[in-house]
């Protein structure tokens, strides 16, 4: 096999492996999304508000300083709108 043919073959193999890896990860992602959906269904089934749980999860992901700043600004806006 010529050097060019060998390189093309190696490149094709590498591309195929990368595409197959992405496909496996996409399948895993779908499985995880299904699992998360099931847990939210369980959240609702036991009486919790899934929207609030989603908010709590978003807040927990935030940096504590950013969260405190956001909550402070939210309170300020609520007061300005007569909601506080």
N, C-alpha and C positions, 0 to 999 in steps of 0.2 A: 504494500500500500504506500502511496506517495506520502510525503510529509504533509502536504496540503490536505489530502484525503483523510489522513489520520487525525489531523487537527480538527477538521470539520466533524468527524465522527465523535471525537472527544467532546467537542462543543455541543453537538446534538445530544449526547448522553447527559451532559451536565444540565442542559436546558430541560430535558425530559425529567431528570431527577428533581430539579427545582419546581417544575410545574406539578409533579406528583406530590411533592412535599406541601405545596400551597393547597392542593386539593384535599389532602389529609387534614391540614389545619382548618380549612373551611368546614369540613365535616365535623371536626371536634368543636368548632365554634357554634355550629348549629345545635349540636348536642348540649353544649353548655347553656345556650340560650333557652332550649327546651327545659333544662333543669331549673334555670332561674324562673321561668314562667310557672313551673310547677310549684316552686317555693312561694311565689306571690299568690298563687291560688290557695295554698295552705294558709298564708297570712290572712287572706279574706275568710277562709273557712273557719278559722278560730276566732274571728271577730275583730281583727285589726283592720285599719284603713290602709290599703296598699299604697295609696297616693302619699300618705304621710310617711310610711315606711321608706318609700323611694326618696322623699325629701331628707329623711334622717340619714340615709345612706349617702346621699350627695353631700350633706353637711359633714359627715364623718370623713369623707375623702379630702375635704378642704384643709389647708394649713390653718392651725388654730388662730393665728393672727388675722389671716384673711377672713375667716369665719366671724371673728369678733368685730372686725371692721364692717363687714356686710350687715351683721345684725344691728350694729349701732346706726348705720345709715338707714336701714329698714325702719327702725324705731323712729328716727328723725322724720322720715317721709310719712309714716303713719300719723305721727303727731301733727305734722303740717296739714294733713288731710282730715284731721278730726277723728282719726280712727284709734288713737291711743288712749 
